[in-house]
Amino acid sequence: MARRVNTSSLPPKKRPLPPLGWAILGLVVILIGVGLWYYNRLNINEWRHVHKLGIRLPMKYEIHGIDISKHNGRIDWKLLREMRFEDLRLQFAFVKATEGTSLIDKDFKTNWQQADEVGLYRGAYHFYIPWKPALPQFENFKKVAKLKKGDLPPVLDFEVGTNAYSREQVIENLRTWLQLAENHYGVQPIIYTNADFYRRYIKDNLDNYPLWIADYSGWTLNRYDDATIYFWQHSKSGYSEGVRGLVDYNVFLGDVDALKRICVK
């Protein structure tokens, strides 16, 4: 007698995936692959969120710093210097010195001295007013910013426009300030600017000067062609021990030896 098999105990037969299902599965695999490729391509700077600072940092770079002015209030520089994040600590600070032809940042002297005392690389910057002449603006900066060996180069902060002069005259006035600074301090100054002003004024006109770029779009600096970029201000909304409120975060696009090479000799 033939033995009957209880088919109810057997596993159900697998139905083949219909063509549409295979197409959808293939599309999902492709999208995942493209997404991973795109993320890895964009994340060449190794962005990582740092909870203590409240922002992402491009961890490809090892030298991180801030820039400050009187608007940051009284700073506890010792606490700022001792802060640790991701096995790192802040290594440089740019301090606002002057603005226009006569304004002096009221906290510059204190911030400048204390940044040095805690062992930070320090740099001074001048907020440039393009509707005022370049020479008295440089004289204002020169009488305040007494740079010494090991300080970062002087910075021309150029981020506001004007209708008082033509584009060509603005560029020529910027060049005057930069040349005066280079002759006085014996080191090539840095231009702080953003993507718009870089395209409108700096590119093809002042390309021989290194840049400090303010760009919060994230990921890369590919849109600046072959510009020489020393510093990247990648966030204006970070936190730091020793500073009340938000602070700008920057990275130096090189190692410690490269940083030392650009400093005042």
Secondary structure, 3 states (H helix, E strand, C coil): CCCCCCHHHCCCCCCCCCHHHHHHHHHHHHHHHHHHHHHHHHHHHCEEEECCCCEEEECCCCEEEEEECHHHCCCCHHHHHHCCECCECCCEEEEEEEECCCEECCCHHHHHHHHHHCCCEEEEEEECCCCCCHHHHHHHHHHHCCCCCCCCCCEEECCCCCCCCCHHHHHHHHHHHHHHHHHHHCCCCEEEEEHHHHHHHHCCCCCCCCEEEECCCCCCCHHHCCCCEEEEEEEEEEEECCEEEEEEEEEECCCHHHHHHHCCC
